[in-house]
Amino acid sequence: MINQDLLNIYKRPNLESSSLILGWSQDVGQLGPKVIDYLNRKLGTEEIGAIEPVGFFSLSGVRIEDSTVQFPESKFYSSEKDDLLILKSSPPMYEQYKFLNSVLDFAEHYAAVKEVYTIGGLVSLKADTAPQRIATVVNQPELKEIPKRLGLRTDLDYQTPPGGRPTLSSFLLWLAKRRNIAGVNLWIEVPFYLAAVEDLKAIGYALWFLNERFTLNMDFSELDLAIKKQNVRIKQLKEQNPEIKKLVEMLEQGIMLSSDESEKLAKEMTEFLEKGD
């Protein structure tokens, strides 16, 4: 039974056997929100609805960004030509079971969604110069063939630590399986010292997968240029700061950093990249 009070429908999209792509607005390397923003811009999506925030977020969830108040929100977008439903959402603080079921209610009953794809960053202890792995978790065995065809890992066997809680994406995959909706969690490695800023390379990997999976024919020239610029900036920091260069080289050699060294590397990298050119 759908709780209509939780859903705000602006327009019912013309979608058939569509796929839902979900990105959480708070994610390491800003992966989730940047991937969704890029998709919305390149695909020319239309905002069609939202989940009402009352009961899922507290006032402490309000953020100030660029001198503007940012309220928690969960907005749905559609691309009818691509048969896609897209959701960019703040992670709910309360009533997660009810919230995720509301996501699936909207997806099933208003967009005929048959597949769910979530995008997320996975913090890595590797250097940014190392290959960033893309791993997938699926809720139906036959779904493994899709990432396998694209050369992705399908053997990720992550177990929630004792006493811990599953990630929202994992929880959503479980709920989708109960409704016989196919689901894939897409996880991209993000070096820990890029977790607080945009990891453009990881964002590019996620978009590459979605572009291939749904034959979106997106132009990545703008993103490719931004990735090159970020790589140059990281190289500049290493050239200007021998200590940072040494710490990155230690990671490249597989040497574990101390907590103080890790904190220094993350702090210096974040501050340098946030300054811009």
N, C-alpha and C positions, 0 to 999 in steps of 0.2 A: 504494500500500500504506500503510495507516494505521499510524502508530507509536502503539500503545495506551499505551505507557509514558509518553507525554507528556500524555495526557489523563486527567482524573479526572472520571468521569461519576457524578453523584449520582442523576439521574433522566432517562430519555429522554422528551423532550417530545412532545406530540401536535401536531405542526406539519406542514402540507402546503403546498408552494410558498411558503415563508415568506421574509421579508426579514431580513437581519442589519443592525443599527445598531451601529456601533462608535465609541467615544470613548476617546481616550488620556488617561490620568490626569494627564499633564503637558502642559498646553496653554496658549497665551497667553490671557489673560482668563479662565482656568479654564473655558474653553468646553466641552471634551470631558467632563470629569468631572461638571460641574454639569448638563449636558444629560442625561447618563445617569442621574444621581441623581434628577433630576426625573421622567424617564420611569418609572423603577422605582417611585417613590413614587405617581405618579398612576395608573399602569396596574396596580399591585399585582402586579408580576412575581414569579416564583419563581426562586431560585438553583438552577441545575441542573447546573453543572459548572465546571471550571477547567482551565487549562493549567499543568502542573507547572513551577515557576520554575527548577529546577536546570538549569544550562547556559546560561540566557538572561540571568541577572542576576548581579551580583557583590554582595558584602557591602556595598560602598559605595552600593548602591541603597537601603539601609535609611534611612528618614527618621524624625525625631522630630517629631511633630505633636501639640500640646496634651498634652505630657508622655507621649505614647503612642508606642511603636515601631510604625512603619508599614513592613511588608514589601512588596516588589514582588509584585503578584498580577494575575491575569488571570481574571476571573470571568464566566461566562455566566449569563444570566437569560432566562426565556421568558414571553411573554404569549400564551397559547394562544387567547384570545378575539380577539386582534388579529393572530394569525399572525406574531408577531415574535420573533426571537432577538436579544438585546442583549448586547454585550460591553463591559465596562469593564476596560481593561488598562493596566498600566505599559508604557511603550515598552521593548522588549527591547534590551539593550546588545550581546548577542552572538548569533550564529546566527540572524540575522533572517529569512533565507530559510526555515529549518526552522520557526521560530516562526510565520510568517505562513501557511505551508502547513498547520501544525497547526490554526490558526484556521479555515482553509477545510475541512480534514478534518472537524472537529467540525460546522461549519455544513452541509456537504453530507450527511454520513452520519447525523447525529443530529437534524437539523432540516429537511432537505429544502430548504435555502436556494437561492433562484433569483436573488436580488438582494442586493447589498451596498451600504450607505450609510455613509460615514465622515464624521465631524464634526470640523472643525478651524478654528482661528483664524488669520487672516492679518494680520500687523502692518501698520498703516497710519500714514502721516505726517499724516493729516487730524485735524481737531479733532473732539471728541465731538459737537459740534452739527451736523456734516455728516452727510448720509445715509450709513449704513453699507451698502456693497454686499454682496450675496450672490452668489458665483460658483460655478459647478459645472464639474467635469471628469468626463467619462463615458468608459467603455471600449467602448461600442457606440453608433454614430450615432443609432439610433432612440430612445435614452434621452434625447436632447436635448429631445424633445417634452414630457416631464414637467416639468422646470423652466421651459421656455418658457411653458407654460400658467399657471404661477404668477408669471410676470413676472420671472424670474431671468435673469442673464447665463449664456450657454452658450458664450461665445467666449474663455474664459480659455485662453491658450496659454503656460503656464509651462514654461520650459525649465530643467532643472537646470544650474547654472553649471559650466563646465569644471573637472574635478577634484572636483566635489561629488558628493554622494550623493542619490538621490531620497528624498523624504519616505516614511515608512512607509506612509502612506495611498496614495501614488502606486504604491509597490511592490506593495501589496496589490491595487490595481486591475489592475495588469499580470498578477499571478498569477491573479486571478479570471478575466480574459479568456482565459487559456490553458485554463481549465476550462469555458469557455463560461458563466460566471456573470456576469450583468450587474452593473455597478458604477458608483457615483456618489461622487465626492469633493465634499463641500459645504464651501465656504470662506467664512467671515464676517469682514469687516474689523473689527479691534480697534485703536483708537487706541493708539499706542505707550506713552503714559503711563498706560494702563489694563491693560497686558499683565501686570503682576505681581499684579493684584487681579481680583476678579470684574467682568467687563463684562456687567452684567445685561441691557443692551439687546441685545447680540450674542447672548447666551444665549436671549433671547426670540425673536430672528429664527430661530435654528436650530430651536427648538421649534415655532414657527409653521409652518415648512416641513414638518416631520415630521407635525404635526397635520393639515395639509392633504393631504399625500401619502397618509397611511394612514387618514384619516378617524377620528382618535382621540377627537374631541370632548372634549378636555381643557379644564378650567377654568383660565384664566390670571389670574383676579382677584388672587390672592395675588402672583403674579409682577409684574403690572402695578403694584401698589402699591409693591413693592420697587424697581422701575425708577424710579418717580417720586421715591422717597426718595433714591436714588442721584443723580439729576439735581439735586435740591435741595442735597445735600451738595457736589457739584461747584460749583454756583453759590455756595454759602456760602464755599468756599475762594477763589474768584475775588473775591468781595466783600471778604474779609478780607486778601487778599494782592494788592496792585496789580501786583506783578511777574508773578505767575502769570497774572493776568487779561490782562496785555499779551502774554505768550507765547502764550496760547490765541488771542487776537485775531489775532496774527501768522499762526498756522496757518489761521485762518478766512479770512484774506486771501490765502492761498496763499504766504506768505513762509516760506522754509526756515529752521529754527532751527540755530544752531551746536550742536556736540556738547555744549558746556558748558550751553547753554540747555536742550537736550533732556534732559540728565541731571538738571538742577535741577527741571524740570517733572515728570518721572517720579518723582523722589524725593519731592517735596513732595506730589504727588497720592496716591502710594501710602501715605505715612505718615498723611495726613489721613483717607483713606477707611478705613484699617485701625483708626483710633482709634474709629470708630463715632460715634454721636450724643454 
